[in-house]
Amino acid sequence: MTGALAHLTLAFGLLGNIVSFMVFLAPIPTFYKVYKKKSTEGFQSAPYVVGLFSAMLWIYYAMLKTNVLLLITINSFGIVIETVYICFFLFYAPKKARMESLKLIVLLIVVGFGLIVFSTQFFASGVTLGVIVGWICLVFSLCVFVAPLGVVRQVIKTKTVEYMPILLSVALTLSAVMWFFYGLLLGDFNIAIPNVLGFTFGIIQIILYYKYRNNKPVSNKKMSEFEATKCPVSEMEERKIQEIVDHKIIDVAKLATLISADIIPVVTKHKETGHDAGHVALESQPRPNVPNHIIEVTA
């Protein structure tokens, strides 16, 4: 490798380390929320366990090579930070989530990584060992880069980017570019090839973001009284619903909740007393598979 090429490879490796370092730190706001609420709520540990497994796999591959020091540095940091994330998650996770996380750790880190190291060390040696481990890293990285397809599908389906953070998408795209050129200049296609896919999916996510960025999330849309209905209502029902809204007996949000639950309310009784003016008894119209019952709503 010539001097200029070596310097260029070093530059891309250093840039790859910097961008990947930022990507590894991206979940910190999430864990700050966990710390504040003292609960992991709906967060999952799988991304961090997979991240730890990936970092361990690349470290193992790098140890078999002689010219990929920068791959060792960033994945060493990755092992440390992902371990911290997992420990933090286990500390605040409820019992069920903690047990599921421990099972995943045993399955992927202990059994999975242990079998890879044992089988490759036992059945291969020398150059062949590096090639086999390299292919394992390549296949696993391709699987990881395919994961964003779920986010892409969700964005296309909902036509909003509520669940696709653009900064993380940009960071992952830049990371893929840096590591692609690093692998290409080294002549190591086990590093370069997976990042082609990472770059492609990153560009797709960025395009989708700019296409749908002005669309409001469905959950935040100001829906009218009748936008939430699952089936049309009669004129008489509409008038009665409007009468309820006009007299401020119940608010629109609660009315929309009733309607979205397949219940078309009709006023049957309105007790106006000095202390009970805010209560209305609503009787639902019977529908298929929906029992007829009385609902009391407090405005």
C-alpha positions in Angstrom: 0.0 0.0 0.0 1.5 3.3 -1.1 1.9 6.2 1.3 -1.0 8.3 -0.1 -3.3 5.3 -0.1 -2.4 4.4 3.5 -3.1 8.0 4.6 -6.5 7.9 2.8 -7.4 4.6 4.4 -6.4 6.0 7.8 -8.5 9.1 7.2 -11.6 7.0 6.4 -11.0 4.7 9.4 -10.7 7.7 11.8 -13.9 9.3 10.3 -15.6 5.9 10.6 -14.6 5.8 14.3 -15.9 9.3 15.0 -19.3 8.7 13.3 -19.7 5.3 14.8 -18.8 6.7 18.2 -21.7 9.2 17.8 -24.0 6.3 16.8 -23.1 4.3 19.9 -24.0 7.3 22.1 -27.3 7.9 20.3 -29.4 5.9 22.9 -28.3 8.0 25.8 -31.5 10.2 25.7 -33.5 7.0 25.8 -31.8 5.7 28.9 -32.0 9.2 30.5 -35.8 8.8 30.2 -35.6 5.3 31.7 -33.6 6.7 34.6 -36.1 9.6 35.2 -39.1 7.2 35.1 -37.3 4.4 36.9 -38.8 2.0 34.4 -37.9 0.7 30.9 -41.6 0.9 30.0 -42.0 -0.3 26.4 -38.3 -0.2 25.4 -36.6 -3.4 24.3 -33.1 -4.7 25.1 -32.7 -6.6 21.7 -31.0 -3.7 19.8 -28.3 -3.4 22.5 -27.8 -7.2 22.8 -27.5 -7.4 19.0 -25.1 -4.4 19.1 -22.9 -6.2 21.7 -22.9 -9.4 19.7 -21.9 -7.5 16.5 -19.1 -5.6 18.2 -17.7 -8.9 19.7 -17.9 -10.6 16.3 -16.0 -7.8 14.6 -13.4 -7.8 17.4 -12.9 -11.5 16.9 -12.5 -10.9 13.1 -10.1 -8.0 13.6 -7.9 -10.1 16.0 -7.3 -12.5 13.1 -6.2 -9.7 10.8 -3.1 -7.5 10.9 -4.1 -4.2 9.4 -7.5 -3.3 10.9 -6.5 -1.6 14.2 -9.3 1.0 13.8 -11.9 -1.7 13.6 -10.6 -2.9 17.0 -10.7 0.6 18.6 -14.4 1.4 17.7 -15.7 -2.1 18.5 -13.9 -2.1 21.8 -15.8 1.0 22.7 -18.9 -0.6 21.3 -18.6 -3.6 23.7 -18.2 -1.3 26.7 -21.1 1.1 25.9 -23.5 -1.7 24.9 -22.7 -3.6 28.1 -23.5 -0.5 30.1 -26.8 -0.1 28.2 -27.7 -3.7 28.9 -26.9 -3.5 32.6 -28.8 -0.3 32.9 -31.8 -1.9 31.1 -31.7 -5.0 33.4 -31.6 -2.8 36.5 -34.8 -0.9 35.6 -36.7 -3.5 33.6 -39.7 -5.3 35.1 -39.2 -9.0 36.0 -40.7 -10.4 32.7 -38.7 -8.1 30.5 -35.5 -8.8 32.5 -36.0 -12.6 32.1 -36.5 -12.2 28.4 -33.4 -10.1 28.1 -31.3 -12.6 30.0 -32.6 -15.4 27.8 -31.6 -13.4 24.7 -28.1 -12.6 26.2 -27.5 -16.3 26.9 -28.8 -17.4 23.5 -26.9 -14.8 21.4 -23.8 -13.8 23.5 -23.0 -17.0 25.4 -24.3 -19.8 23.1 -24.1 -18.0 19.7 -20.8 -16.3 20.0 -19.3 -19.2 22.0 -20.3 -21.7 19.2 -18.8 -19.4 16.5 -15.5 -19.1 18.3 -15.3 -22.8 19.2 -16.3 -24.2 15.8 -14.1 -21.9 13.8 -11.1 -22.5 16.0 -11.7 -26.2 16.0 -12.4 -26.7 12.3 -10.3 -24.0 10.6 -6.9 -22.4 10.9 -4.6 -19.8 9.3 -6.0 -17.9 6.3 -9.1 -20.2 6.1 -10.1 -19.2 9.7 -10.0 -15.5 8.8 -12.1 -16.1 5.6 -14.8 -18.1 7.5 -15.1 -15.5 10.3 -15.1 -12.8 7.7 -18.1 -14.4 5.9 -19.9 -14.8 9.2 -19.4 -11.1 10.0 -20.6 -10.2 6.5 -23.8 -12.3 6.7 -24.6 -11.0 10.1 -24.0 -7.3 9.1 -26.3 -7.8 6.1 -29.0 -9.0 8.4 -28.5 -6.0 10.7 -28.7 -3.6 7.8 -31.9 -5.2 6.6 -33.5 -4.4 10.0 -34.4 -0.8 9.0 -36.9 -2.2 6.5 -39.4 -2.4 9.3 -39.1 1.3 9.9 -39.3 2.1 6.2 -42.4 0.0 5.9 -44.0 1.8 8.9 -43.2 5.2 7.4 -44.7 4.3 4.0 -47.8 2.8 5.7 -48.5 5.8 8.1 -47.0 8.5 5.8 -45.3 10.1 8.8 -41.8 10.0 10.1 -42.8 10.0 13.7 -40.9 6.8 14.5 -37.8 7.5 12.3 -35.3 9.8 13.8 -33.5 11.6 11.0 -30.3 12.3 12.8 -29.7 8.7 13.6 -30.5 7.8 9.9 -28.0 10.3 8.7 -25.4 9.2 11.2 -25.8 5.5 10.1 -25.6 6.5 6.4 -22.4 8.4 7.0 -21.0 5.6 9.0 -21.7 3.1 6.2 -20.0 5.4 3.7 -16.8 5.7 5.8 -16.5 2.0 6.6 -17.3 1.1 2.9 -14.3 3.2 1.7 -12.1 2.0 4.6 -12.9 -1.7 3.6 -12.5 -0.9 -0.1 -9.1 0.8 0.3 -7.9 -2.1 2.5 -9.2 -4.6 -0.1 -11.3 -6.2 2.7 -14.7 -6.8 1.1 -16.1 -8.4 4.3 -16.1 -4.8 5.6 -17.0 -3.0 2.4 -19.9 -5.1 1.1 -22.4 -4.9 4.0 -22.0 -1.1 4.1 -23.2 -0.8 0.5 -26.5 -2.1 1.8 -26.3 0.2 4.9 -25.7 3.2 2.7 -28.6 2.2 0.4 -31.1 1.8 3.2 -29.9 5.1 4.8 -30.5 7.0 1.6 -34.0 5.5 1.3 -34.8 6.6 4.9 -33.5 10.1 4.2 -35.6 10.4 1.0 -38.7 9.2 2.9 -38.1 11.6 5.7 -38.0 14.6 3.3 -41.1 13.3 1.5 -43.2 12.9 4.6 -41.6 15.3 7.1 -44.4 17.8 6.9 -47.1 15.2 7.6 -48.4 15.3 11.1 -48.4 12.1 13.2 -51.8 10.5 13.2 -52.0 10.6 17.0 -51.6 14.4 16.9 -54.2 15.2 14.2 -57.1 17.4 15.3 -59.9 15.2 14.4 -63.5 16.4 14.2 -66.3 14.6 16.0 -67.1 12.4 13.0 -63.6 11.7 11.6 -63.2 9.0 14.2 -66.3 7.0 13.3 -65.8 3.5 11.9 -69.2 3.5 10.2 -71.6 6.3 9.0 -74.3 7.6 11.3 -77.8 8.8 10.5 -78.8 12.5 10.3 -80.7 12.2 13.6 -77.7 10.7 15.4 -75.5 13.5 14.0 -77.9 16.1 15.3 -78.0 14.6 18.7 -74.2 14.3 18.9 -73.9 18.0 17.8 -76.5 18.9 20.5 -74.3 17.3 23.1 -71.2 19.2 21.9 -73.0 22.6 21.6 -74.3 22.4 25.2 -70.7 21.4 26.3 -72.1 18.3 28.1 -69.1 16.4 27.1 -65.9 17.4 25.3 -65.1 16.4 21.7 -62.2 14.2 22.7 -64.4 12.0 24.9 -67.1 11.9 22.3 -64.6 10.8 19.6 -63.4 8.0 22.0 -66.9 6.7 22.3 -67.5 6.8 18.6 -64.2 5.2 17.7 -65.2 2.3 20.0 -68.1 1.6 17.7 -70.6 3.2 20.1 -72.9 5.8 18.6 -74.3 7.7 21.6 -77.9 9.0 21.8 -79.0 11.1 24.7 -81.6 9.4 26.8 -81.5 11.4 30.0 -80.1 14.6 31.1 -80.3 15.5 34.8 -79.5 19.1 35.4 -79.1 19.9 39.0 -76.9 22.3 40.9 -74.3 19.6 41.6 -74.9 17.1 38.8 -75.0 19.2 35.7 -71.9 17.6 34.2 -73.2 14.1 33.9 -75.0 12.6 31.0 -76.4 9.0 30.6 -75.7 7.8 27.1 -77.3 4.7 25.7 -75.5 3.0 22.8 -77.3 1.8 19.8 -76.9 -1.9 19.4 -74.5 -3.1 16.6 -73.4 -6.5 15.5 -71.2 -8.1 18.3 -71.6 -4.9 20.4 -73.7 -5.3 23.5 -76.3 -2.7 24.3 -75.3 -0.9 27.5 -75.5 2.3 29.4 -72.4 4.5 29.7 -72.0 7.5 32.0 -69.6 10.1 30.8 -68.2 12.9 33.0 -67.4 16.1 31.2 
